[in-house]
Amino acid sequence: MRVIGRLRGNVDVIDIITYEDGEFTLRFAPGRPGVVVPAIVEVLNPRQLSALLDALQDELDHPPADHDLDLAALRAFVDVLTKKVGAEASNRFERARFAGISKDAGGGIVGHLGLGIDTAGTVHDAAGQITFSFQVIPRPPGRSVRCPQRTLIPSPRH
């Protein structure tokens, strides 16, 4: 599938975003005769894709009255871009140490993990609904972090 979008802006240079073979690319075209543009094609990274999606979604939500905007084409482009941005992998558990995985009584999958030196977590998948919880694990006596003592001030009474 090949989708091409032309972005408005500078009248001398037109930004052309192309989606082909699973990648979004940016290239430039002259906006009028006599304008020279670089012949560089840039593959958009995840941050650029998210920024583009935000800008196009805003344009779709608030179309300018003074432009002849093809809303159906813009909607299709936003849909393809949304799927691409949503397909990017999360790095939320990049530094996690995974432990046992089991099934709960309802058939959901439960995975246990450690984060850092004092945090444990649980990932639960119940029929595609994924949740994550975590809790701080206290250190053994004698290995706690000391906090300076503070005098408590009584709360005001009304």
C-alpha positions in Angstrom: 0.0 0.0 0.0 1.3 3.4 -0.9 -0.1 6.6 0.7 1.2 10.0 0.0 0.3 13.2 1.9 1.4 16.7 1.1 1.7 19.1 3.9 1.0 22.8 3.5 3.2 25.5 4.9 6.0 27.2 3.1 5.0 28.0 -0.5 8.6 27.5 -1.8 8.9 23.9 -0.5 6.3 21.2 -0.1 6.8 18.5 2.5 5.7 15.1 1.1 5.1 12.2 3.6 5.0 8.8 2.0 3.9 5.5 3.6 5.2 2.5 1.7 6.4 -0.9 2.7 5.7 -0.2 6.4 7.7 3.0 6.6 6.9 6.7 6.6 9.4 8.8 4.8 9.7 12.6 4.3 11.0 14.2 1.1 10.7 17.7 -0.3 9.4 19.0 -3.6 9.6 22.5 -5.1 6.5 24.6 -4.5 7.1 26.8 -7.5 9.4 26.8 -10.6 13.0 27.8 -9.9 13.1 26.5 -6.3 15.8 24.0 -5.6 15.3 21.4 -2.8 17.6 18.7 -1.4 17.0 15.2 -2.8 17.1 13.7 0.7 14.6 11.0 1.8 14.3 10.7 5.6 12.7 7.7 7.3 10.6 9.2 10.2 11.5 8.0 13.7 8.9 7.2 16.4 9.1 10.7 17.9 8.5 12.3 14.5 5.7 9.9 13.8 3.9 10.8 17.1 4.4 14.6 16.4 3.0 14.1 12.9 0.0 12.1 14.2 -0.8 14.8 16.8 -0.6 17.6 14.1 -2.8 15.7 11.6 -5.3 14.6 14.3 -5.6 18.3 15.3 -6.1 19.2 11.7 -8.8 16.5 11.4 -10.5 17.6 14.6 -10.4 21.3 13.6 -10.3 21.6 9.8 -9.5 25.1 8.6 -12.4 26.8 6.9 -10.2 28.5 4.2 -8.7 25.3 2.7 -10.1 22.7 0.5 -9.2 19.7 2.7 -10.0 16.2 1.6 -11.2 14.9 5.0 -11.6 11.3 3.8 -8.0 11.2 2.6 -6.8 12.8 5.8 -8.8 10.4 7.9 -7.3 7.4 6.0 -3.8 8.8 6.4 -4.4 9.3 10.2 -5.7 5.7 10.5 -2.6 4.3 8.8 -0.3 6.5 11.0 -2.2 5.5 14.2 -1.7 1.8 13.5 2.0 2.4 12.8 2.5 4.5 16.0 0.5 2.0 18.0 2.6 -0.9 16.8 5.8 0.5 18.2 7.1 -1.6 21.1 7.0 -0.3 24.6 10.2 -0.3 26.7 8.4 -0.1 30.0 9.8 -3.5 31.2 13.2 -3.2 29.5 15.1 -3.4 32.8 12.8 -5.9 34.5 13.8 -9.3 35.8 11.0 -11.7 35.1 10.1 -14.6 37.5 7.4 -17.2 37.4 4.4 -17.1 35.1 1.2 -18.9 36.1 -2.6 -18.9 35.4 -5.1 -17.6 37.9 -8.5 -19.2 38.7 -10.2 -17.3 35.9 -7.7 -18.4 33.3 -5.8 -15.1 33.2 -2.0 -15.1 32.9 0.0 -13.7 35.8 3.6 -12.8 35.5 5.8 -11.7 38.4 8.9 -9.4 38.0 11.4 -7.3 39.8 12.3 -3.7 39.1 15.5 -2.3 40.6 16.5 -3.5 44.0 13.3 -2.9 46.0 10.3 -3.1 43.8 8.2 -6.1 42.8 5.5 -6.1 40.2 2.8 -8.2 38.7 1.5 -8.2 35.1 -2.0 -9.7 34.7 -3.6 -10.6 31.4 -7.3 -11.4 31.7 -8.7 -12.1 28.2 -6.6 -9.3 26.6 -7.2 -6.8 29.4 -3.6 -6.2 30.7 -2.9 -4.5 34.1 0.3 -3.9 35.9 0.8 -3.3 39.7 3.9 -2.8 41.7 4.8 -2.5 45.4 8.0 -1.5 47.3 9.6 -4.3 49.2 10.9 -3.1 52.6 14.5 -3.8 53.3 15.5 -6.1 56.2 16.1 -4.6 59.7 19.4 -2.7 59.9 19.6 -2.0 56.2 17.0 0.7 56.0 17.7 4.2 54.8 18.0 6.6 57.7 15.9 9.8 57.5 16.6 12.8 59.7 14.2 13.1 62.7 11.6 15.7 62.4 9.3 17.2 65.0 5.7 16.8 64.2 3.6 19.9 64.4 0.1 19.4 65.7 -2.6 20.1 63.1 -4.6 23.3 63.7 -8.0 22.8 65.3 -11.0 24.8 64.3 
